[in-house]
Amino acid sequence: MKDLFDLSPKLLTFSAVAVGYLLLDDLDANEQNALGNWLMLVAQVLCTNAYFRQVQTERMQNKNFTDTDVMEMMQKMRDAIEKEIAILKKDA
């Protein structure tokens, strides 16, 4: 997988565009939507994992992060989730 990152950004972008266009003819609209959503989910998992690894690395470098900071961050995350749930319930 490391070899993939040795390629130029333009080539990686072009390859993604090419694969996307190749899939257009083989899939109907529902299949394209399902595959697109699945790929976005995969991307979100990778981004989220990378972000939290970065946070952990920064914490190891900066030991000034307190339990209070962690609790505040967790409360903000909980509040955001509850807000999203309320919006979903309202729209349902």
ZADREN-599620 format. One record per atom (N, C-alpha, C, CB): residue number from 1; residue in one letter; atom name; y, x, z. Coordinates in pm, 1 decimal. Each point is the difference from the previous one (the first is absolute). Glycine has a CB too. Example, Ala and Ser with C-alpha at 12.3 -4.5 7.8 and 13.67 -1.06 7.14 Angstrom:
REM ZADREN-599620
ATOM / n / res / atom / Y / X / Z
ATOM / 1 / a / N / -569.0 / 1319.0 / 780.0 $
ATOM / 1 / a / CA / 119.0 / -89.0 / 0.0 $
ATOM / 1 / a / C / 120.0 / 90.0 / 0.0 $
ATOM / 1 / a / CB / -117.3 / -189.2 / 124.6 $
ATOM / 2 / s / N / 222.3 / 154.2 / -196.6 $
ATOM / 2 / s / CA / 119.0 / 82.0 / 6.0 $
ATOM / 2 / s / C / 109.0 / -77.0 / 73.0 $
ATOM / 2 / s / CB / -62.8 / 118.4 / -214.5 $
//
This chain:
REM ZADREN-599620
ATOM / n / res / atom / Y / X / Z
ATOM / 1 / m / N / -118.6 / 81.5 / 0.0 $
ATOM / 1 / m / CA / 118.6 / -81.5 / 0.0 $
ATOM / 1 / m / C / 125.5 / 86.2 / 0.0 $
ATOM / 1 / m / CB / -126.0 / -179.1 / 119.2 $
ATOM / 2 / k / N / 118.1 / 297.9 / -60.9 $
ATOM / 2 / k / CA / 117.0 / 87.9 / 4.2 $
ATOM / 2 / k / C / 46.2 / 36.3 / -141.2 $
ATOM / 2 / k / CB / -78.1 / 91.5 / 221.0 $
ATOM / 3 / d / N / -15.1 / -79.8 / -316.0 $
ATOM / 3 / d / CA / 37.3 / 32.9 / -137.3 $
ATOM / 3 / d / C / 89.9 / -106.4 / -60.4 $
ATOM / 3 / d / CB / -214.1 / 123.9 / -25.2 $
ATOM / 4 / l / N / 198.4 / -247.3 / 68.9 $
ATOM / 4 / l / CA / 82.5 / -109.1 / -49.1 $
ATOM / 4 / l / C / 147.1 / 27.3 / 28.7 $
ATOM / 4 / l / CB / -190.2 / -160.0 / 34.7 $
ATOM / 5 / f / N / 218.0 / 219.1 / 79.7 $
ATOM / 5 / f / CA / 137.9 / 24.6 / 39.0 $
ATOM / 5 / f / C / 57.3 / 126.3 / -63.3 $
ATOM / 5 / f / CB / -47.6 / -116.7 / 213.0 $
ATOM / 6 / d / N / -35.2 / 190.0 / -284.1 $
ATOM / 6 / d / CA / 49.5 / 115.6 / -74.1 $
ATOM / 6 / d / C / 59.4 / -41.7 / -134.1 $
ATOM / 6 / d / CB / -171.9 / 143.0 / 112.6 $
ATOM / 7 / l / N / 146.5 / -267.3 / -155.4 $
ATOM / 7 / l / CA / 54.3 / -50.5 / -125.2 $
ATOM / 7 / l / C / 148.4 / -31.4 / 16.0 $
ATOM / 7 / l / CB / -225.4 / -93.7 / -62.1 $
ATOM / 8 / s / N / 295.6 / 92.5 / -48.7 $
ATOM / 8 / s / CA / 143.2 / -30.0 / 7.6 $
ATOM / 8 / s / C / 21.2 / -147.7 / 33.1 $
ATOM / 8 / s / CB / 49.4 / 183.8 / -166.0 $
ATOM / 9 / p / N / 60.2 / -217.3 / 233.6 $
ATOM / 9 / p / CA / 29.1 / -139.7 / 32.0 $
ATOM / 9 / p / C / 8.4 / -87.8 / -125.0 $
ATOM / 9 / p / CB / 121.7 / 78.7 / 202.6 $
ATOM / 10 / k / N / -68.2 / -24.3 / -311.5 $
ATOM / 10 / k / CA / 10.4 / -77.9 / -123.7 $
ATOM / 10 / k / C / -137.7 / -34.1 / -55.0 $
ATOM / 10 / k / CB / 218.6 / 110.8 / -50.2 $
ATOM / 11 / l / N / -311.0 / -15.1 / 55.6 $
ATOM / 11 / l / CA / -134.7 / -24.4 / -50.4 $
ATOM / 11 / l / C / -72.6 / -102.8 / 87.4 $
ATOM / 11 / l / CB / -7.2 / 234.5 / -92.9 $
ATOM / 12 / l / N / 24.7 / -224.9 / 224.0 $
ATOM / 12 / l / CA / -61.7 / -98.4 / 88.5 $
ATOM / 12 / l / C / 54.8 / -139.8 / -27.0 $
ATOM / 12 / l / CB / -32.0 / 178.2 / 173.6 $
ATOM / 13 / t / N / 162.8 / -188.6 / -192.1 $
ATOM / 13 / t / CA / 62.2 / -129.0 / -29.4 $
ATOM / 13 / t / C / -49.7 / -53.9 / -132.4 $
ATOM / 13 / t / CB / 202.3 / 66.4 / 130.4 $
ATOM / 14 / f / N / -206.6 / 17.1 / -231.6 $
ATOM / 14 / f / CA / -47.6 / -43.2 / -131.6 $
ATOM / 14 / f / C / -144.7 / -47.0 / 7.5 $
ATOM / 14 / f / CB / 157.9 / 160.9 / -109.5 $
ATOM / 15 / s / N / -241.1 / -90.5 / 186.1 $
ATOM / 15 / s / CA / -141.0 / -40.1 / 9.1 $
ATOM / 15 / s / C / -12.3 / -136.8 / 66.6 $
ATOM / 15 / s / CB / -69.4 / 242.1 / 12.2 $
ATOM / 16 / a / N / 152.9 / -269.8 / 88.6 $
ATOM / 16 / a / CA / -3.5 / -131.5 / 64.8 $
ATOM / 16 / a / C / 42.5 / -108.9 / -98.0 $
ATOM / 16 / a / CB / 48.8 / 107.3 / 222.6 $
ATOM / 17 / v / N / 54.5 / -80.1 / -300.6 $
ATOM / 17 / v / CA / 45.4 / -97.0 / -101.0 $
ATOM / 17 / v / C / -110.4 / -23.5 / -103.1 $
ATOM / 17 / v / CB / 240.4 / 73.3 / 32.9 $
ATOM / 18 / a / N / -303.5 / 33.4 / -77.5 $
ATOM / 18 / a / CA / -105.7 / -11.7 / -101.2 $
ATOM / 18 / a / C / -117.2 / -83.5 / 53.0 $
ATOM / 18 / a / CB / 67.6 / 223.7 / -95.6 $
ATOM / 19 / v / N / -111.1 / -197.3 / 217.0 $
ATOM / 19 / v / CA / -111.0 / -76.7 / 58.0 $
ATOM / 19 / v / C / 39.9 / -146.7 / 13.2 $
ATOM / 19 / v / CB / -80.9 / 204.6 / 125.2 $
ATOM / 20 / g / N / 204.1 / -229.2 / -80.1 $
ATOM / 20 / g / CA / 47.5 / -137.5 / 12.1 $
ATOM / 20 / g / C / -4.2 / -73.6 / -132.6 $
ATOM / 20 / g / CB / 145.0 / 71.7 / 187.3 $
ATOM / 21 / y / N / -94.7 / -8.3 / -292.7 $
ATOM / 21 / y / CA / -1.1 / -63.6 / -131.9 $
ATOM / 21 / y / C / -141.5 / -20.1 / -53.6 $
ATOM / 21 / y / CB / 221.7 / 103.3 / -44.5 $
ATOM / 22 / l / N / -310.8 / -9.4 / 72.8 $
ATOM / 22 / l / CA / -138.9 / -14.4 / -45.8 $
ATOM / 22 / l / C / -68.2 / -119.4 / 66.4 $
ATOM / 22 / l / CB / -11.2 / 247.6 / -37.4 $
ATOM / 23 / l / N / 47.4 / -276.2 / 162.3 $
ATOM / 23 / l / CA / -61.3 / -111.7 / 71.3 $
ATOM / 23 / l / C / 54.5 / -135.4 / -43.2 $
ATOM / 23 / l / CB / -34.3 / 152.4 / 191.0 $
ATOM / 24 / l / N / 150.7 / -155.8 / -253.9 $
ATOM / 24 / l / CA / 61.1 / -126.8 / -38.8 $
ATOM / 24 / l / C / -88.7 / -81.8 / -93.3 $
ATOM / 24 / l / CB / 221.8 / 107.2 / 27.0 $
ATOM / 25 / d / N / -283.4 / -43.4 / -123.0 $
ATOM / 25 / d / CA / -78.8 / -72.4 / -100.1 $
ATOM / 25 / d / C / -135.5 / -46.6 / 53.1 $
ATOM / 25 / d / CB / 114.4 / 134.0 / -174.5 $
ATOM / 26 / d / N / -165.7 / -66.3 / 276.6 $
ATOM / 26 / d / CA / -133.1 / -32.5 / 50.2 $
ATOM / 26 / d / C / 0.4 / -104.9 / 110.7 $
ATOM / 26 / d / CB / -66.5 / 229.2 / -60.5 $
ATOM / 27 / l / N / 183.4 / -260.6 / 115.2 $
ATOM / 27 / l / CA / 7.4 / -91.1 / 113.5 $
ATOM / 27 / l / C / 90.4 / -119.0 / -31.1 $
ATOM / 27 / l / CB / -39.9 / 192.8 / 155.3 $
ATOM / 28 / d / N / -0.7 / -311.8 / -105.3 $
ATOM / 28 / d / CA / 90.2 / -114.0 / -16.0 $
ATOM / 28 / d / C / 107.8 / 7.5 / 108.6 $
ATOM / 28 / d / CB / -186.4 / -143.3 / -100.9 $
ATOM / 29 / a / N / 280.2 / 49.8 / 100.7 $
ATOM / 29 / a / CA / 113.9 / 5.7 / 92.0 $
ATOM / 29 / a / C / -43.4 / -2.1 / 146.7 $
ATOM / 29 / a / CB / 137.5 / -114.1 / -173.9 $
ATOM / 30 / n / N / -235.2 / 30.7 / 207.8 $
ATOM / 30 / n / CA / -47.3 / -5.8 / 138.4 $
ATOM / 30 / n / C / -65.6 / 131.0 / 42.6 $
ATOM / 30 / n / CB / -32.7 / -246.3 / -25.3 $
ATOM / 31 / e / N / -45.9 / 303.8 / -63.0 $
ATOM / 31 / e / CA / -65.3 / 127.0 / 30.8 $
ATOM / 31 / e / C / 103.1 / 112.1 / 13.3 $
ATOM / 31 / e / CB / -206.1 / -77.0 / -121.9 $
ATOM / 32 / q / N / 307.7 / 76.5 / 34.0 $
ATOM / 32 / q / CA / 106.0 / 100.2 / 10.0 $
ATOM / 32 / q / C / 72.5 / -12.6 / 133.3 $
ATOM / 32 / q / CB / 27.0 / -1.9 / -249.7 $
ATOM / 33 / n / N / 2.4 / -121.6 / 289.0 $
ATOM / 33 / n / CA / 68.5 / -23.9 / 126.5 $
ATOM / 33 / n / C / -84.2 / 47.4 / 118.0 $
ATOM / 33 / n / CB / 117.3 / -195.7 / -102.8 $
ATOM / 34 / a / N / -244.4 / 162.3 / 101.8 $
ATOM / 34 / a / CA / -89.1 / 41.0 / 109.6 $
ATOM / 34 / a / C / -10.9 / 152.1 / 7.6 $
ATOM / 34 / a / CB / -129.1 / -214.1 / -25.9 $
ATOM / 35 / l / N / 109.7 / 278.1 / -88.2 $
ATOM / 35 / l / CA / -11.5 / 146.3 / -1.8 $
ATOM / 35 / l / C / 132.0 / 65.0 / 42.5 $
ATOM / 35 / l / CB / -173.1 / -15.5 / -183.3 $
ATOM / 36 / g / N / 283.6 / -38.1 / 134.6 $
ATOM / 36 / g / CA / 131.1 / 54.2 / 37.3 $
ATOM / 36 / g / C / 24.8 / -10.5 / 149.1 $
ATOM / 36 / g / CB / 85.6 / -61.5 / -224.4 $
ATOM / 37 / n / N / -119.3 / -54.0 / 282.6 $
ATOM / 37 / n / CA / 16.2 / -16.6 / 144.6 $
ATOM / 37 / n / C / -90.9 / 94.1 / 77.6 $
ATOM / 37 / n / CB / 62.5 / -238.4 / -37.3 $
ATOM / 38 / w / N / -183.5 / 256.9 / -10.2 $
ATOM / 38 / w / CA / -93.2 / 90.4 / 66.5 $
ATOM / 38 / w / C / 52.3 / 143.8 / -5.2 $
ATOM / 38 / w / CB / -192.0 / -152.8 / -59.9 $
ATOM / 39 / l / N / 243.2 / 193.6 / -56.7 $
ATOM / 39 / l / CA / 53.9 / 135.7 / -12.4 $
ATOM / 39 / l / C / 122.7 / 18.8 / 89.7 $
ATOM / 39 / l / CB / -86.2 / 11.2 / -236.4 $
ATOM / 40 / m / N / 170.1 / -115.0 / 247.4 $
ATOM / 40 / m / CA / 116.1 / 9.8 / 89.2 $
ATOM / 40 / m / C / -44.8 / 11.1 / 145.0 $
ATOM / 40 / m / CB / 137.5 / -132.9 / -162.6 $
ATOM / 41 / l / N / -244.5 / 62.4 / 198.7 $
ATOM / 41 / l / CA / -53.0 / 9.9 / 135.5 $
ATOM / 41 / l / C / -49.5 / 141.6 / 27.9 $
ATOM / 41 / l / CB / -63.8 / -242.9 / -6.8 $
ATOM / 42 / v / N / -7.5 / 300.2 / -87.9 $
ATOM / 42 / v / CA / -47.3 / 137.6 / 14.7 $
ATOM / 42 / v / C / 119.7 / 93.3 / 19.3 $
ATOM / 42 / v / CB / -203.7 / -50.0 / -143.2 $
ATOM / 43 / a / N / 306.6 / 31.6 / 61.6 $
ATOM / 43 / a / CA / 119.8 / 84.0 / 10.4 $
ATOM / 43 / a / C / 66.8 / -16.2 / 136.3 $
ATOM / 43 / a / CB / 32.8 / -18.3 / -248.2 $
ATOM / 44 / q / N / -25.2 / -105.1 / 298.6 $
ATOM / 44 / q / CA / 61.2 / -23.7 / 130.6 $
ATOM / 44 / q / C / -80.1 / 66.3 / 111.8 $
ATOM / 44 / q / CB / 92.3 / -216.5 / -85.6 $
ATOM / 45 / v / N / -224.9 / 213.4 / 76.1 $
ATOM / 45 / v / CA / -82.8 / 66.1 / 100.5 $
ATOM / 45 / v / C / 26.8 / 150.1 / -0.9 $
ATOM / 45 / v / CB / -176.6 / -178.5 / -24.4 $
ATOM / 46 / l / N / 183.0 / 237.0 / -94.7 $
ATOM / 46 / l / CA / 27.1 / 143.3 / -9.7 $
ATOM / 46 / l / C / 137.6 / 34.9 / 55.7 $
ATOM / 46 / l / CB / -148.1 / 11.1 / -200.6 $
ATOM / 47 / c / N / 248.6 / -90.1 / 164.4 $
ATOM / 47 / c / CA / 136.4 / 25.2 / 48.4 $
ATOM / 47 / c / C / 8.6 / -14.9 / 151.3 $
ATOM / 47 / c / CB / 90.6 / -80.6 / -218.6 $
ATOM / 48 / t / N / -153.2 / -23.1 / 272.0 $
ATOM / 48 / t / CA / 4.2 / -22.7 / 144.1 $
ATOM / 48 / t / C / -70.9 / 112.3 / 74.1 $
ATOM / 48 / t / CB / 7.6 / -247.4 / -38.9 $
ATOM / 49 / n / N / -123.3 / 287.5 / -9.4 $
ATOM / 49 / n / CA / -73.6 / 108.5 / 63.3 $
ATOM / 49 / n / C / 80.9 / 129.6 / -4.1 $
ATOM / 49 / n / CB / -216.8 / -109.9 / -64.5 $
ATOM / 50 / a / N / 275.5 / 140.2 / -49.7 $
ATOM / 50 / a / CA / 79.3 / 122.0 / -13.2 $
ATOM / 50 / a / C / 120.3 / -2.7 / 93.8 $
ATOM / 50 / a / CB / -73.9 / 21.0 / -238.8 $
ATOM / 51 / y / N / 137.1 / -136.9 / 250.1 $
ATOM / 51 / y / CA / 115.9 / -12.0 / 88.3 $
ATOM / 51 / y / C / -39.9 / 27.8 / 144.6 $
ATOM / 51 / y / CB / 102.9 / -167.7 / -156.6 $
ATOM / 52 / f / N / -210.9 / 106.3 / 202.8 $
ATOM / 52 / f / CA / -38.9 / 19.6 / 139.5 $
ATOM / 52 / f / C / -50.3 / 141.5 / 25.0 $
ATOM / 52 / f / CB / -56.7 / -242.1 / 14.3 $
ATOM / 53 / r / N / -4.2 / 304.2 / -112.2 $
ATOM / 53 / r / CA / -37.1 / 141.4 / 16.0 $
ATOM / 53 / r / C / 125.0 / 86.1 / 12.9 $
ATOM / 53 / r / CB / -211.1 / -38.0 / -132.3 $
ATOM / 54 / q / N / 313.1 / 5.3 / 54.9 $
ATOM / 54 / q / CA / 125.9 / 73.6 / 7.6 $
ATOM / 54 / q / C / 63.4 / -18.2 / 137.8 $
ATOM / 54 / q / CB / 33.6 / -28.5 / -248.5 $
ATOM / 55 / v / N / -36.5 / -94.5 / 300.3 $
ATOM / 55 / v / CA / 53.7 / -26.9 / 133.7 $
ATOM / 55 / v / C / -77.0 / 81.1 / 104.4 $
ATOM / 55 / v / CB / 69.5 / -232.8 / -71.6 $
ATOM / 56 / q / N / -201.3 / 235.4 / 61.1 $
ATOM / 56 / q / CA / -80.3 / 76.0 / 95.7 $
ATOM / 56 / q / C / 32.6 / 148.4 / -5.2 $
ATOM / 56 / q / CB / -180.8 / -169.8 / -21.4 $
ATOM / 57 / t / N / 198.6 / 221.4 / -99.3 $
ATOM / 57 / t / CA / 34.4 / 140.7 / -15.4 $
ATOM / 57 / t / C / 134.8 / 29.8 / 63.9 $
ATOM / 57 / t / CB / -133.1 / 9.1 / -211.6 $
ATOM / 58 / e / N / 231.1 / -96.0 / 188.8 $
ATOM / 58 / e / CA / 131.2 / 19.2 / 60.2 $
ATOM / 58 / e / C / -7.4 / -8.0 / 151.5 $
ATOM / 58 / e / CB / 105.8 / -95.3 / -204.6 $
ATOM / 59 / r / N / -189.4 / 6.8 / 256.8 $
ATOM / 59 / r / CA / -14.3 / -10.9 / 145.4 $
ATOM / 59 / r / C / -59.5 / 127.4 / 58.8 $
ATOM / 59 / r / CB / -28.1 / -247.9 / -22.5 $
ATOM / 60 / m / N / -68.2 / 305.3 / -49.0 $
ATOM / 60 / m / CA / -61.3 / 123.3 / 49.2 $
ATOM / 60 / m / C / 102.0 / 113.4 / 0.2 $
ATOM / 60 / m / CB / -224.3 / -75.4 / -86.1 $
ATOM / 61 / q / N / 314.9 / 74.0 / -9.5 $
ATOM / 61 / q / CA / 102.1 / 104.2 / -7.2 $
ATOM / 61 / q / C / 111.7 / -25.0 / 100.3 $
ATOM / 61 / q / CB / -54.2 / 33.3 / -241.5 $
ATOM / 62 / n / N / 77.1 / -159.9 / 273.1 $
ATOM / 62 / n / CA / 107.6 / -36.7 / 91.6 $
ATOM / 62 / n / C / -60.5 / -79.5 / 115.3 $
ATOM / 62 / n / CB / 172.1 / -3.0 / -188.3 $
ATOM / 63 / k / N / -205.2 / 68.9 / 295.1 $
ATOM / 63 / k / CA / -69.2 / -62.7 / 113.1 $
ATOM / 63 / k / C / 93.3 / -87.1 / 84.7 $
ATOM / 63 / k / CB / -156.7 / 194.2 / 2.9 $
ATOM / 64 / n / N / 281.9 / -213.9 / -44.9 $
ATOM / 64 / n / CA / 95.6 / -78.5 / 76.5 $
ATOM / 64 / n / C / -20.1 / -149.8 / -16.8 $
ATOM / 64 / n / CB / 159.8 / 186.7 / -23.3 $
ATOM / 65 / f / N / -259.4 / -227.1 / -52.3 $
ATOM / 65 / f / CA / -28.0 / -141.1 / -23.7 $
ATOM / 65 / f / C / -63.1 / -56.5 / 126.3 $
ATOM / 65 / f / CB / -30.4 / 36.3 / -250.7 $
ATOM / 66 / t / N / 92.2 / -136.6 / 311.3 $
ATOM / 66 / t / CA / -46.7 / -52.1 / 127.5 $
ATOM / 66 / t / C / -80.9 / -127.6 / -18.6 $
ATOM / 66 / t / CB / 198.6 / 101.9 / 111.2 $
ATOM / 67 / d / N / -266.0 / -142.8 / -3.7 $
ATOM / 67 / d / CA / -74.3 / -125.8 / -2.1 $
ATOM / 67 / d / C / 93.8 / -117.7 / -24.0 $
ATOM / 67 / d / CB / -170.7 / 98.4 / 155.6 $
ATOM / 68 / t / N / 292.3 / -89.2 / -104.2 $
ATOM / 68 / t / CA / 98.9 / -105.9 / -20.7 $
ATOM / 68 / t / C / 31.5 / -13.8 / -147.8 $
ATOM / 68 / t / CB / 97.2 / 42.5 / 227.5 $
ATOM / 69 / d / N / -83.9 / 70.5 / -298.6 $
ATOM / 69 / d / CA / 26.4 / -3.2 / -144.5 $
ATOM / 69 / d / C / -113.9 / -68.4 / -73.8 $
ATOM / 69 / d / CB / 134.4 / 210.8 / 18.9 $
ATOM / 70 / v / N / -256.8 / -179.5 / 22.0 $
ATOM / 70 / v / CA / -117.1 / -60.9 / -63.2 $
ATOM / 70 / v / C / -1.1 / -150.0 / 26.2 $
ATOM / 70 / v / CB / -129.3 / 214.8 / 25.7 $
ATOM / 71 / m / N / 158.1 / -254.8 / 97.0 $
ATOM / 71 / m / CA / 1.4 / -142.8 / 33.8 $
ATOM / 71 / m / C / 107.8 / -73.9 / -77.8 $
ATOM / 71 / m / CB / -86.1 / 54.6 / 228.1 $
ATOM / 72 / e / N / 203.3 / 6.6 / -243.8 $
ATOM / 72 / e / CA / 107.3 / -63.4 / -76.6 $
ATOM / 72 / e / C / -40.9 / -17.7 / -145.6 $
ATOM / 72 / e / CB / 170.0 / 100.6 / 154.5 $
ATOM / 73 / m / N / -232.9 / 1.1 / -212.1 $
ATOM / 73 / m / CA / -44.5 / -8.4 / -137.9 $
ATOM / 73 / m / C / -106.5 / -108.7 / -15.8 $
ATOM / 73 / m / CB / 52.3 / 244.1 / -31.1 $
ATOM / 74 / m / N / -145.7 / -250.5 / 123.8 $
ATOM / 74 / m / CA / -104.2 / -101.4 / -7.0 $
ATOM / 74 / m / C / 59.0 / -140.6 / 14.0 $
ATOM / 74 / m / CB / -164.0 / 165.2 / 94.7 $
ATOM / 75 / q / N / 263.6 / -182.7 / -8.2 $
ATOM / 75 / q / CA / 64.5 / -130.1 / 17.0 $
ATOM / 75 / q / C / 70.9 / -41.2 / -129.4 $
ATOM / 75 / q / CB / 29.6 / 45.4 / 247.1 $
ATOM / 76 / k / N / 37.2 / 50.1 / -312.2 $
ATOM / 76 / k / CA / 66.8 / -30.1 / -126.9 $
ATOM / 76 / k / C / -101.6 / -42.3 / -106.0 $
ATOM / 76 / k / CB / 181.8 / 164.4 / 56.9 $
ATOM / 77 / m / N / -295.9 / -96.3 / -60.4 $
ATOM / 77 / m / CA / -104.8 / -35.5 / -95.3 $
ATOM / 77 / m / C / -53.1 / -140.0 / 29.3 $
ATOM / 77 / m / CB / -61.4 / 242.9 / -24.7 $
ATOM / 78 / r / N / 40.6 / -273.6 / 153.3 $
ATOM / 78 / r / CA / -48.5 / -132.0 / 39.1 $
ATOM / 78 / r / C / 100.2 / -108.0 / -38.8 $
ATOM / 78 / r / CB / -127.5 / 103.2 / 189.6 $
ATOM / 79 / d / N / 256.2 / -77.5 / -162.3 $
ATOM / 79 / d / CA / 104.6 / -96.5 / -35.0 $
ATOM / 79 / d / C / 3.2 / -25.5 / -150.4 $
ATOM / 79 / d / CB / 133.9 / 75.6 / 198.1 $
ATOM / 80 / a / N / -148.9 / 31.2 / -276.9 $
ATOM / 80 / a / CA / 1.7 / -14.8 / -145.4 $
ATOM / 80 / a / C / -119.2 / -82.5 / -48.0 $
ATOM / 80 / a / CB / 118.8 / 220.1 / -19.8 $
ATOM / 81 / i / N / -235.4 / -195.9 / 77.7 $
ATOM / 81 / i / CA / -120.2 / -76.3 / -37.7 $
ATOM / 81 / i / C / 16.7 / -146.7 / 37.3 $
ATOM / 81 / i / CB / -142.8 / 205.2 / 31.1 $
ATOM / 82 / e / N / 193.9 / -231.1 / 90.0 $
ATOM / 82 / e / CA / 20.7 / -138.4 / 42.3 $
ATOM / 82 / e / C / 101.1 / -70.8 / -90.3 $
ATOM / 82 / e / CB / -53.7 / 66.2 / 236.1 $
ATOM / 83 / k / N / 156.1 / 4.8 / -278.0 $
ATOM / 83 / k / CA / 99.8 / -57.5 / -91.3 $
ATOM / 83 / k / C / -64.8 / -36.8 / -132.7 $
ATOM / 83 / k / CB / 181.3 / 135.7 / 109.5 $
ATOM / 84 / e / N / -264.7 / -46.9 / -164.1 $
ATOM / 84 / e / CA / -68.3 / -27.3 / -125.9 $
ATOM / 84 / e / C / -94.8 / -119.0 / 13.2 $
ATOM / 84 / e / CB / 17.8 / 242.6 / -59.6 $
ATOM / 85 / i / N / -87.2 / -251.2 / 172.1 $
ATOM / 85 / i / CA / -90.8 / -112.7 / 23.2 $
ATOM / 85 / i / C / 79.0 / -130.1 / 4.3 $
ATOM / 85 / i / CB / -158.6 / 149.4 / 127.2 $
ATOM / 86 / a / N / 272.4 / -148.2 / -59.3 $
ATOM / 86 / a / CA / 83.3 / -120.7 / 7.8 $
ATOM / 86 / a / C / 48.3 / -42.1 / -137.9 $
ATOM / 86 / a / CB / 71.9 / 65.4 / 230.3 $
ATOM / 87 / i / N / -34.4 / 29.7 / -312.8 $
ATOM / 87 / i / CA / 45.3 / -29.9 / -136.7 $
ATOM / 87 / i / C / -114.8 / -61.6 / -81.0 $
ATOM / 87 / i / CB / 167.6 / 190.8 / 10.8 $
ATOM / 88 / l / N / -286.9 / -132.3 / 2.1 $
ATOM / 88 / l / CA / -116.9 / -50.7 / -71.9 $
ATOM / 88 / l / C / -34.1 / -141.2 / 45.1 $
ATOM / 88 / l / CB / -86.4 / 233.8 / -24.3 $
ATOM / 89 / k / N / 93.3 / -260.5 / 154.7 $
ATOM / 89 / k / CA / -28.9 / -133.8 / 50.4 $
ATOM / 89 / k / C / 103.4 / -99.5 / -50.5 $
ATOM / 89 / k / CB / -107.1 / 99.1 / 203.8 $
ATOM / 90 / k / N / 232.4 / -56.6 / -207.1 $
ATOM / 90 / k / CA / 107.8 / -87.8 / -46.6 $
ATOM / 90 / k / C / -17.4 / -34.6 / -147.4 $
ATOM / 90 / k / CB / 153.9 / 100.7 / 170.0 $
ATOM / 91 / d / N / -197.8 / -3.1 / -250.3 $
ATOM / 91 / d / CA / -15.8 / -22.0 / -144.2 $
ATOM / 91 / d / C / -126.9 / -76.0 / -33.4 $
ATOM / 91 / d / CB / 126.9 / 208.2 / -39.8 $
ATOM / 92 / a / N / -223.5 / -214.6 / 132.7 $
ATOM / 92 / a / CA / -128.8 / -62.8 / -27.7 $
ATOM / 92 / a / C / 8.5 / -149.8 / -2.6 $
ATOM / 92 / a / CB / -109.5 / 191.9 / 103.8 $
//
